[in-house]
């Protein structure tokens, strides 16, 4: 089949790779001049099934109330703005904040994330793709006893669902990552996920796109999608500013921008952009810079070593489709990084970035068919786009190719929202 993939971030590029590997004629349409230049460009770097606990859980509404009015809070939503899309999303989000829904959504997210991690490992071995990968696990650290106790309960649930998570004392955490020594007096404990990884999502996307081109994938960079030519319940062509592109099937993988484009087809995707921030700095003292990827759960910050750089990222801001940077929130990332790793690198000259993460109200991606016969979705991965890109792309390629996916696809489609 001739297939058009809309979006060349890590999710769209991975889908294009697996579709081409399945023998399809694939074209990728991307408005940026290259692959991975939006949400995939400077994310936290973690390949992290350990982050499968949904944002929508019983504790989040209470934390959000505590954070109201703080511009540097881990989660900010500008509820006073006239924003019906946000309000509708928040209603669905609150519905998913029950213990029962949290367990269901954790199971669904973990199903994709663990599978995707295995797909990434197999792809790396097969292609030799290089992206500053670190396969040393992810270590969650805690300064607050109550937060640690909550995390231990979540770990029990994740262990039962197939993710290996290990409780560690402060001394054991320091043995895993000695660079935590400056913050050790404040730590109460840690949780280690030894099979998780980290790496540069942008580098991965660029290299995989180059390898996909060798398989025959055509990347149309600098090309904006304007709409669709539709006949009945089928799309005949995608209309771009460079002209129409006809195909047998279309994959919508445009991150947060999937929602307005789907709306032009009469589809209401329950997506809302969660703006995340990152700071990338050059390493100055390697002994005091982590090699193991670190998560500061209480402040919702992650730290990943990318060669001779340290990526510090986190926070979520629900404020619409603008990627404009709030300097206060960006500096909160720097302060959080200095608190754990004060001697790590050149904080004064850190490269700051903000990007929009496409978030569903249940934190589960939307993968699969739509009511439009030849339109498929691969979007809504939230903070786990890098984590789930390979698995969702491979599963979707199976669906489109008429094969049975290697994972259970129930609960992953648009139909779960009614």
Secondary structure, DSSP 8 states (H G I E B T S, - for coil): -EEEEE--SHHHHHHHHHHHHTT-EEEEE-SSSSTT-STTSS---EE-GGG-S-S-STTHHHHHHHHTT-TTSSEEE-TTS--HHHHHHHHHHHHT-SHHHHHHHHHHHHHHHHHHHHHHHHHHHHH---S--B-S-EEEEES-HHHHHHHHHHHHHHHHTT---EEE-HHHHHHH-GGGGGTGGG--EEEEETT-EE--HHHHHHHHHHHHHHTT-EEETT--EEEEEEETTEEEEEEETTEEEE-SEEEE--GGGHHHHHHTTT----EEEEEEEEEEEEBS-GGGS-SSEEEETTTTEEEEEETTEEEEEEEEEE--S-----HHHHHHHHHHHHHH-TTSB-GGG-EEEEEEEEEETTS--EEEE-SSTTEEEEE-BGGGHHHHHHHHHHHHHHHHHT---SS--TT-SGGGG-
